[in-house]
Amino acid sequence: MFRKGYVLRPWANEDASPLSRILSSKKFWEFLPEEYSGEVSSDEALELIKLNVSNSNHYIRAVEFEDKLIGQVRLEFNQEYAELSYWLDITHWGYGHGSAMVTLFLYESSRHYPELRFVYARVHEKNLASARILTKLGFMRLAAKDDRPFQYFECSMTKST
């Protein structure tokens, strides 16, 4: 069902250095809601990791591929809805990792949170790869909710009987 080599795991303090490198790339921020604010030190990355670990309203996983940190997947909960967000190290763009890690994460999330009914995601209108990933996974674009430059996609997590 899933490609081998992927591991979804909690963030660890040892991730600070690679996270710092990933977040310090201006290109990395191109499609994100936040703007690039300059290089991120290892100490700042460590603070972000600690913040992620302590946030009970989120389900966050670091993504490894073949023992290397390549991204993050996250659900932010709001009653029966959750917002899906994910990012991938730019050195791994274009290799199918985004699709694989989101597929695995949604599968894992549905097992951990069986009460979850809907997942939505915001995608920058120029991020065609992310829109393709979500569409391939059964998300539908909600044109009425678009908030330029972001588009909204939604997916029902309810299993067919």
N, C-alpha and C positions, 0 to 999 in steps of 0.2 A: 504493500500500500504506500509506503513512504521510502524515499531514497535513503540509503545508509549513510552514516557519517554525521548526522545531525544530532545535537544534544541541546535540549532546553533545560536550563538550570537557573537557580537563583544567582544574582550578582554576588561576587566575592571581592574582598579588598584587593586581591591580587590583580583584578581587572582594571585597576585605576590607570596604569600606564598605557595599555592598549586603548582604553576608552579615551584617554587624553589625546592620543594620536588621531583617533577617528573623529572626535568632536572638534579638533583644531583645523580641519579642512573646510575652507570656505565653500567649496562645491558641495560638501555634505549637506549644508543647510539650504540648498537651492529650492527644495520643494516642501520644506517644513514651515509650520506656522510661525515659529520664532525666527528672528533674524540672526545672522552671524554676528557675534560680538567679539571676535578675536580668538586667539589661541586659548585653550583650556589646559591649565596645569594639571599635573597628577594629583595634587592636593585638592583642587576643585573637582576633579573627576571622582575622587574618593568621597567627597561630600555628597555628590550626586548619587553615588552608590548607596551611601548610608540613608539618604532621603528616600530612595526607592525601596529599600528594605523595610523602612519604618512605616510606609504608607499602606494602611489597611484597606483603603478604597480602591486599590489597584492589584491586579495580578500581573506581575512582570517577570519575564524570563530573558536572561541573556541567551544568545544563540551561538553555539559553537558548530563549526564544520571541520571535521578531521582535526579536532583538538585545537582549533584556532577561533578566537572570538571574532564573529563576523556581523553581529547585529543584536537587535532587541525586538521583542514582541510584547504587547501590553494590552490589557483590558482595564478600562476605568469604569467602575460600576455606578449605575444610577437606577435603582429598583430593578425592574425586569429587563432593562436595557444595559448595554455596555458599549463603550466606544473602543474600537480596535485601532491601535496605532502600531506601527512598526517602522524600523529603519535598518539599513544595511550599509556596512562599510563600503565606501565608493570603489575600493579596489576589488570588490566582489559583485559589482553591478553587471548585469547582462549574462549571468551564468545560470539563471534559474533558481538561485538561492531564495529569493523573495517568495516565490510561489511555494517552494518546499517548506520554508519555515512557517509561513502563515497557515498552510494546510495542516501541518503537524500541531501548531499551537491551537487552532480552532478545534481539532480533534481532542487534544488534551483538555482544553477548556470545557468542552461539552461533557466530559467525564467528571471533571472537578466541580462543575456548576450546572447540574442537570436542570435547575430551575430557570436558567438563563433562556429567554425566549427570543430576543432580538439583539443583533450586533450591528452597529453602524460604523462607518469610517468616513473621514474627510480626506479628500485627495486633491492635491494641487492640480489645476486644470492642465498644466503642461507635463504632469507626471503620467504619461500614457502607459508606462510599464505597470505602475501600481493599479491603475484603472483596469488593465487587462487581467491582472492577478485576481482582483476582486470579482470581476465579471465571470471569469473562469470558475471561481469557487461558488457561484450562485448568488452573488450580491447584485441587487438591482439599483440603478441610479435613480435618485429622488430629485428630479430636476426642480421641483417646487422649493426645495430646501437649499439650493445652491447659494453660496455666499462668496462671490468672487474674491480671490481667485480659486476658491475651493468648491469642489463638488461633493455631494453626499451620496453614499451608497449604504444600502441596508440589506440584511440577510436574516431570515427566520432560522432559528436554531431548533425549532420544533421538528421532531422526527415524524415522518409519515407513518400511518398505521395501516 
